[in-house]
């Protein structure tokens, strides 16, 4: 199942190489919230890790507490991640190629064993990619994202923040329904 085209992977690899430390840094803002929603799980997957900002921030604040596997498809020689009890997907889904979104969501559902915490930006990015596209390839409102996400996950909690136009959700696999 294709998750990213070769052309887009090359664009992202160039962006990562030429703007080091700029991708995957949003997660730092959410460390305490991500930890709270982990429900005590210590084995995590950072799906769409960028340059690893979540792992660095968590290790700084909670040393030797969490094991975080990073998955970033634009990194050379990346391999599909194994399922993990807890998955963080922070500021990733709006960067997915629209034609591959459902493949990515199927994969995200595959790797989310118990619970996930996802944030999705619902606005255009300030960043323009080297190929001229806005870095947010999918710009839709939070209700659209809720409808799409609910096809793959049970949404346990949701929050939309109009001031930053970010949709935040806590999810469980469809077959699990935590109360």
N, C-alpha and C positions, 0 to 999 in steps of 0.2 A: 504494500500500500504506500503510495507516494505521499510524502508529507511536505516536501519542498522541491521546487524545480532547481535544476542545476544552475540556471541563470540567476535566480534569486539568492541561492546559497552563495554564489560568487559575489553578488552585490553586498550581502550581509557580511561576508568574510572581509571584503574591502573596508566596509564601514567599521567593523570591529578593529581591524588593523590600523586604520587611520584616525580613529577616534577612541583610543584605548581608555578603558575605564568608564566609558560613557553609557554602555549598554548593560542592563541588568542591575542598575543602581537604585531604581525606584523601590525595590524590595526593602531597602534599609529603613524606609519610612514605616513599614508595616511589621517590623520584627516582633514587637510585643503582641500585636493582633494575630500574627501567624502562629506564634507560640501558643497563645490562648486557644486558638481553634484546632491545634494539633491534638487536643484531648489526651495528652500524656504520651502520644506516640513519639518515639525518638528516632525512627528510621524514616527519613524523608526523601522525596524527589523534588528537585527544583526544575520544573519543566519549562524550558526556554530561559536558561540561566544567564544568558548574555555573558558578561565577563565575571560572573560569580559574586555579585554584590551581596546577595542574600546569605550565602555561606560565610563570607567574611564577616558580615555584621552579626550573624548569629553566634559565630565562634568568639567574637569579641565580647558579646554580652553574656553568653552562656557557654563558656569554654568546656569542652569535653562532655557536653550534654546531649547533643544531637549529631547524628550521622546523616549528612546531606549528600546525596548523589546528584550531580549536575548533568542535565541534558540540554545541550545547545546544538541544534542541527546545523548551524552554520560553521561550527568548529570542524577543522579537518579530522577525518577518521572517526567521526562520531558514530556511535552504535545505538540502536534502539534500547531504551532503558527497560530494566525489569520492573514489574509492579512493586509498589511500595505502599505501606499502610496509610501514609499521609503524603499528599502532593500539594505543593505551592506552585501556582502559575500566575505570576505577577506581571501585569502589563505586557502580555504576550499575544493574546488572541487577536487583538486589533492589528497585529503585524503579519498575520497569516495571509497567504495568497487566497483571495476569495474562492477560487475554484477548488482549493484544497482544504477549506475550512472543515468540511464534514469528515474528511480523512483524519485530520488532526484531532477533532473532537472524539472520534472513535478510538484513536490511539490514547488520548488523555483518559477516556473512560476505561480502557484496558489496563492502564497503569495505576489507576486510583482504586486501591483495595478497600479502604474504609472511609476515608474522608479527604476533602480537598478544600483549599482556600484559594480563590481566584479573584483577580482584579482585572477589569477591562475598561480601558479609556473609551469614552463615547464622543470624542472630539478629534479634530485634525491635530496632528503633531506639529510642533515648531520645526522639527527636523525634516529636511528634504533629502532624499537618498541621491546618490551620485547619478542614478539613471533618471532623475527628475520627478520621481513619484514622492508623494507624502509618505513619511515613514509609517503612518497608520493606514494600512491598505484597506481596512474595513472601518468605516465610520457609520455607526448605527446607534439608535437610542437604546436606553437600558431595557425597555420592554421587548424590543426585537431580540436583544441578547438573551433575556430571560426565556423567551419562547424557544430560541435555538438551544440554549443550554439544557432546558427541561426535556428535550428529546433524548439526552444522553445521561442526565443526572437527576437525582432527587435534590431539589434545592431546599436546604435546611434553614438557611438564613439569607437575607438579602438586604442590601443597603445601596441606595443611590445618593451620591453627594452632588447636588447641582453646582456647588461652587467650583469643583474641579472636574465635574462631568465624569466621575469614575463610578463604575458599578462594581460592587464587592459582594461576593457570594461564598457561602459555605455549602459544599455539596457532599453527597454520598452516592455511591453507585446506585443505579436504578433498582436493583433487587434488594438493597438494604434501605430501610426507612427508619432512621433514628428519630426518637421523639424527644 
